[in-house]
Amino acid sequence: MPSARKTPASEGPALASARRVLAIEGAAIEAVSRALDARIERAVQILADCTGKVVVVGMGKSGLICRKIAATLASTGTPASFLHAAEAVHGDFGVVGRGDAILALSYSGETDEVVRLLPLLKRFSLPLIAITGKVDSTLGRAADVTLDASVPEEACPMGLAPTASTTAALALGDALAVALLERRGFSESDFAVLHPAGSLGRRLLKVDEVMHAGDSLPLVAAKATLADTIVEMSGKRLGVTGVIDDGGRLLGIVTDGDLRRAMGRNVDILSTVATDVMTPNPVTVDGNALAARALAVMQERSITSLFIVDPATGAPLGVLHLHDLLKAGVT
């Protein structure tokens, strides 16, 4: 039970109720966390070994939680789908394949539609993981691995509406999904492939998708005159150029600011070379970096351009301008 809390006189009944609900649901998640043991290792191993998809089965409010768990698994590299238990016993069980694994949710462990599926699961030798508040229930006893999701109380004052129990089940589903993605070595790059659209997709753009490369990449040789450097910068219109050695490795960059400072010293643009005015050892990122990471580097260093280099050779692959990232919606 969450500890009693004195309600200030200025606190209205809705606020007090909301605080009570959150306290109860927080305590429910803590209770499930304390109940975790080595069985979750076995559950994650079953899901990792699955050669088909994970079918998440439930009814009612638990069914809604199942949809979220299936979506989280699918978005983090584990093929998964939701199966409504009532529809399953009326033909939809046909979506289940022999290589699949089953994750079933029922707080009581006695939900009729879920229990009626158990003989089918056994017939097809499908591994079964149960999330239930009653580990000694029919579902709990039938499962290969049973995860205890029992909670001290529901947040509903009547103790009837699933509230704390569904919150705890959802959190346990998230715990399974995250442990599984870590087991699989699921990376940011993998995540980007599965989330190409929306603000999340923009955050997961790679630098090579928005950088200037090829003929639009401004580059001059180390011994290029300042006059040639100005021509290159003016032609590429990015306010910067890379300076490369004879082997093509990036030595430094020349920016508009470097040019202004050089002009302020009245240098001869025909005899002064790029290495005389460049900023050596510039900040760079490699071609596998996320565009969001490039933006963070620019903001940290207060720069507006960033070269992308091959980490093996040091050769410039492209250049990013702050405006390119903003235009692409990277934030």
C-alpha positions as a printed Julia matrix, in Angstrom:
331×3 Matrix{Float64}:
   0.0     0.0     0.0
   1.33    3.47   -0.82
   2.02    5.54    2.26
  -0.71    7.88    3.48
  -0.34   11.43    2.25
  -1.78   14.52    3.91
  -3.86   16.5     1.43
  -3.32   20.28    1.54
  -6.46   22.32    2.04
  -5.95   23.95   -1.38
  -5.82   20.59   -3.16
  -9.1    19.78   -4.89
 -10.65   16.3    -5.04
  -9.64   15.68   -8.66
  -6.0    16.5    -7.97
  -6.0    14.37   -4.84
  -7.56   11.47   -6.77
  -5.06   11.79   -9.6
  -2.14   11.74   -7.17
  -3.59    8.68   -5.44
  -3.98    6.81   -8.76
  -0.41    7.57   -9.82
   0.93    6.5    -6.44
  -0.95    3.2    -6.63
   0.16    2.53  -10.2
   3.76    3.42   -9.34
   3.61    0.98   -6.43
   2.2    -1.67   -8.79
   5.18   -1.37  -11.14
   7.57   -1.55   -8.19
   5.82   -4.71   -6.98
   6.19   -6.37  -10.38
   9.85   -5.34  -10.5
  10.47   -6.95   -7.11
   8.78  -10.14   -8.28
  11.07  -10.5   -11.31
  13.45  -13.44  -11.2
  15.38  -15.71  -13.56
  12.18  -16.61  -15.38
  12.44  -13.42  -17.41
  15.8   -14.66  -18.74
  14.04  -17.76  -20.03
  11.22  -15.67  -21.5
  13.64  -13.42  -23.39
  15.51  -16.48  -24.66
  12.27  -18.0   -26.0
  11.49  -14.79  -27.85
  15.04  -14.48  -29.17
  14.96  -18.08  -30.45
  11.6   -17.6   -32.18
  11.99  -18.21  -35.92
   8.57  -16.85  -36.76
   6.7   -14.03  -35.07
   5.58  -13.31  -31.54
   1.8   -13.53  -31.27
   0.49  -11.5   -28.32
  -2.89  -12.79  -27.14
  -5.43  -11.2   -24.83
  -8.98  -10.02  -24.24
 -10.64   -6.82  -23.09
  -8.36   -4.28  -21.4
  -5.54   -6.82  -21.44
  -6.09   -7.09  -25.17
  -5.46   -3.36  -25.56
  -2.21   -3.76  -23.63
  -1.35   -6.69  -25.92
  -1.7    -4.42  -28.96
   0.82   -1.98  -27.48
   3.28   -4.74  -26.56
   3.04   -6.23  -30.06
   3.62   -2.79  -31.6
   6.65   -2.18  -29.38
   8.16   -5.56  -30.25
   7.61   -4.99  -33.97
   9.14   -1.51  -33.87
  12.25   -2.8   -32.13
  13.12   -5.6   -34.51
  10.96   -8.52  -33.38
   8.16   -9.48  -35.8
   4.98   -9.47  -33.7
   1.23   -9.25  -34.06
  -1.82   -9.06  -31.81
  -4.4   -11.85  -31.78
  -7.8   -11.25  -30.16
  -8.48  -14.34  -28.09
 -12.21  -14.45  -28.9
 -11.57  -14.17  -32.63
  -8.81  -16.77  -32.39
 -11.26  -19.49  -31.32
 -13.48  -18.55  -34.26
 -10.91  -19.03  -37.01
  -8.3   -16.32  -36.57
  -5.91  -18.82  -34.99
  -4.98  -19.55  -38.6
  -2.59  -16.58  -38.54
  -0.37  -18.5   -36.12
   2.51  -20.39  -37.69
   4.52  -23.34  -36.37
   7.62  -21.21  -35.81
   5.75  -18.63  -33.73
   5.9   -17.97  -29.99
   2.88  -16.95  -27.91
   2.79  -14.23  -25.27
  -0.56  -14.38  -23.45
  -1.95  -11.82  -21.0
  -4.71  -12.46  -18.5
  -4.61  -11.02  -15.0
  -6.85  -13.75  -13.59
  -5.24  -16.42  -15.72
  -8.73  -17.83  -16.17
 -10.08  -15.72  -19.05
 -12.25  -18.25  -20.87
 -11.25  -17.3   -24.41
  -7.53  -17.44  -23.54
  -7.85  -20.74  -21.66
  -9.7   -22.28  -24.63
  -6.63  -21.64  -26.77
  -4.29  -23.66  -24.57
  -5.03  -27.07  -26.17
  -4.31  -25.57  -29.61
  -1.0   -24.18  -28.42
  -0.02  -27.57  -27.03
  -1.13  -29.36  -30.2
   1.18  -27.21  -32.33
   4.0   -27.27  -29.71
   4.12  -23.48  -29.58
   6.18  -21.98  -26.74
   3.97  -20.01  -24.37
   4.91  -17.11  -22.11
   2.22  -15.92  -19.7
   1.89  -12.55  -18.0
  -0.64  -12.96  -15.22
  -1.49  -11.82  -11.73
  -2.21  -15.41  -10.67
   0.8   -17.6   -11.32
  -1.05  -20.73  -10.1
  -3.96  -20.14  -12.5
  -4.81  -22.34  -15.48
  -2.83  -20.08  -17.8
   0.05  -19.78  -15.35
   0.37  -23.56  -14.95
   0.14  -24.2   -18.7
   2.82  -21.72  -19.75
   6.45  -22.59  -20.38
   7.35  -19.4   -18.53
   5.01  -17.48  -16.25
   5.82  -13.89  -15.31
   4.19  -12.6   -12.13
   2.31   -9.35  -12.76
   0.3    -9.31   -9.55
  -0.3    -5.9    -7.99
  -1.23   -4.88   -4.44
  -4.43   -3.14   -5.53
  -6.22   -1.51   -8.44
  -6.42    2.25   -8.6
 -10.17    2.02   -9.17
 -11.74    2.77   -5.75
 -14.14   -0.14   -6.29
 -11.27   -2.46   -7.16
 -13.07   -3.43  -10.36
 -11.71   -1.52  -13.38
  -8.31   -2.81  -14.55
  -5.97    0.12  -13.87
  -2.84   -0.65  -11.87
  -2.81   -4.2   -13.22
  -2.85   -3.11  -16.87
  -0.19   -0.47  -16.17
   2.03   -3.13  -14.6
   1.45   -5.54  -17.5
   2.34   -2.82  -20.01
   5.54   -2.0   -18.12
   6.48   -5.68  -17.99
   5.87   -5.94  -21.73
   8.19   -2.96  -22.27
  10.81   -4.63  -20.07
  10.63   -7.76  -22.22
  10.91   -5.76  -25.45
  13.9    -3.72  -24.29
  15.73   -6.76  -22.89
  15.08   -8.52  -26.2
  16.34   -5.66  -28.37
  19.5    -5.54  -26.26
  19.9    -9.31  -26.66
  19.57   -8.93  -30.43
  21.99   -5.99  -30.6
  19.31   -3.79  -32.18
  20.92   -0.46  -33.1
  19.91    3.1   -33.94
  20.47    2.23  -37.6
  18.07   -0.71  -37.33
  15.55    1.56  -35.61
  15.85    4.11  -38.42
  14.95    1.48  -41.03
  11.68    0.72  -39.21
  10.78    4.38  -38.56
  11.25    6.27  -41.85
   8.4     8.74  -41.41
   7.4    11.57  -39.11
   9.51   13.48  -36.62
  11.13   10.27  -35.39
  12.17    9.4   -38.93
  13.7    12.84  -39.38
  15.69   12.43  -36.17
  17.01    9.12  -37.52
  18.18   10.44  -40.89
  21.82    9.68  -41.55
  24.22   12.41  -42.59
  24.79   10.82  -45.99
  21.11   11.39  -46.78
  21.36   15.18  -46.47
  25.03   16.04  -47.07
  26.52   17.71  -50.15
  28.71   15.21  -51.98
  30.29   14.6   -55.37
  30.52   17.65  -57.6
  28.79   19.82  -54.98
  31.47   19.11  -52.36
  33.84   22.11  -52.09
  37.48   20.99  -51.97
  40.86   22.55  -52.77
  44.41   21.22  -52.71
  46.74   22.25  -49.91
  48.78   24.44  -52.28
  45.77   26.05  -53.96
  46.1    29.82  -54.01
  43.76   31.95  -52.0
  42.3    33.17  -55.3
  41.45   29.59  -56.33
  40.05   28.93  -52.88
  37.71   31.93  -53.21
  36.56   30.69  -56.63
  35.79   27.22  -55.21
  33.87   28.62  -52.26
  31.92   31.03  -54.43
  31.02   28.3   -56.92
  29.79   25.8   -54.32
  28.01   28.51  -52.29
  28.33   26.85  -48.9
  30.63   29.39  -47.26
  33.3    26.76  -46.66
  35.74   24.49  -48.47
  37.79   21.53  -47.38
  41.56   21.48  -47.84
  43.05   18.1   -48.8
  46.56   16.75  -49.09
  47.95   14.8   -52.06
  46.45   11.59  -50.69
  42.98   13.1   -50.45
  42.95   13.34  -46.63
  41.18   16.31  -45.07
  43.75   18.66  -43.56
  41.53   21.56  -42.63
  38.79   23.91  -43.78
  38.61   27.46  -45.0
  35.49   29.4   -44.02
  34.16   32.83  -44.91
  35.49   33.98  -41.55
  38.99   32.71  -42.38
  38.89   34.66  -45.64
  37.78   37.87  -43.93
  40.55   37.58  -41.38
  43.1    36.97  -44.14
  41.88   39.97  -46.09
  42.15   42.03  -42.93
  45.85   41.21  -42.88
  46.15   42.37  -46.53
  47.55   39.03  -47.72
  48.37   38.51  -51.4
  45.61   36.25  -52.77
  47.9    35.01  -55.57
  50.84   33.92  -53.4
  48.99   32.89  -50.22
  47.91   29.21  -50.24
  44.98   27.46  -48.57
  47.04   25.95  -45.75
  48.15   29.45  -44.73
  44.62   30.52  -43.81
  42.78   27.26  -43.06
  41.53   26.01  -39.71
  43.44   22.74  -39.22
  42.03   19.52  -37.76
  38.38   20.52  -38.11
  35.54   18.83  -36.26
  34.13   15.99  -38.38
  31.72   13.07  -38.19
  31.74    9.81  -40.1
  29.24    8.78  -42.75
  27.29    6.47  -40.43
  26.41    9.25  -38.0
  22.82   10.31  -37.53
  21.89   13.76  -38.77
  20.62   14.58  -35.26
  24.08   13.83  -33.9
  25.64   16.13  -36.52
  23.25   18.89  -35.47
  24.21   18.39  -31.83
  27.9    18.7   -32.72
  27.24   21.92  -34.62
  25.35   23.38  -31.7
  28.01   22.33  -29.17
  30.82   23.87  -31.26
  28.84   26.9   -32.51
  29.61   26.06  -36.15
  27.39   26.05  -39.22
  29.24   23.53  -41.44
  30.5    20.04  -40.73
  32.55   17.73  -42.93
  31.81   14.02  -43.14
  34.89   11.86  -43.51
  35.75    8.23  -44.15
  37.06    7.06  -40.75
  39.48    4.64  -42.42
  41.14    7.07  -44.84
  40.31   10.53  -43.51
  39.03   11.48  -46.96
  36.06   13.9   -47.05
  32.83   12.27  -48.23
  30.57   15.28  -47.96
  29.72   18.42  -46.07
  26.65   19.43  -44.09
  25.38   22.95  -43.61
  23.13   23.86  -40.71
  20.48   25.02  -43.17
  20.39   21.53  -44.73
  19.5    19.98  -41.4
  16.85   22.57  -40.61
  15.34   22.16  -44.08
  15.17   18.4   -43.54
  13.32   18.98  -40.25
  16.09   17.57  -38.07
  15.83   18.96  -34.54
